[in-house]
Amino acid sequence: MRIGLFIIMAFWFLPVSSQTLKIMGSDESFLPFYYGNSLNEGILVEVINEFTIQTGIAADFLPMARKRQAWALKRGLANAVFANPLWMPLPDQMHAVGPLLTWRDRVFAQPGRQPDAFDDLKGGICLRRWFVYSDRLERRIGSDLVRHDAYNAQQMLLMFLRKRCDYIVMNEMEFRFLAQLGDVDPERYSTELIDGEWPVYLGILKTEAALIEAAEAFFATYTIDMEAMLPKLPRPDR
């Protein structure tokens, strides 16, 4: 009986197991969600590794410039991406599984300068060059806030820790990850102010019906515990 059931299950999973979930990731990477030269480290990488173990479906992360993601989907180079529905490439052709987690941009402040509202932000603020922030924050820049630009999150955090600015706005998991690498207590700097918050989905091409069914079944019972994963993640190469 067990042998017969095993054979039935093997044939049931054969169509989907022969496919690969090819997930595009930004070629700049996103700490701590996915990073490394081949995007082989990070929270979402660990999640997809577990997906592979439980379903038998192979999965790869493919570094890809954002402006080429729609092109990659059309050419068959990829079939999935982690994204907010508003920024999903080819949204009419994608099925969104989730939401799987919430991306949250939090305001961090120097000790002793804990603001209760955005109107309380005064002084210097370190932000990422070319990054889009909320209107309520942008309105204060130039009048109440002196902006200091950084090229990436690591540089921005370093400027903040060296007290070149009073505040920064970062993804909270990114801040916590980089802080733990530098043996810094993130709770000293955290505030209750959230500048941006949006859900993250796994978008899969609608033509990949078997992959969609497998992903829906997996994430129906799987919860991403970012706090538990964070201390176990390896140090980035750069």
Secondary structure, 3 states (H helix, E strand, C coil): CHHHHHHHHHHHHHHHHCCEEEEEEECCCECCCEECCCCCECHHHHHHHHHHHHHCCEEEEEEECHHHHHHHHHHCCCCEEEECHHHCCCHHHEEEEEEEEEEEEEEEECCCCCCCCHHHCCEEEEEECCCCCCHHHHCCECCCEEEEEECCHHHHHHHHHCCCCCEEEEEHHHHHHHHHHCCCCHHHCEEEEEEEEEEEEEEEECCCHHHHHHHHHHHCCCCCCHHHHHHHCCCCCC
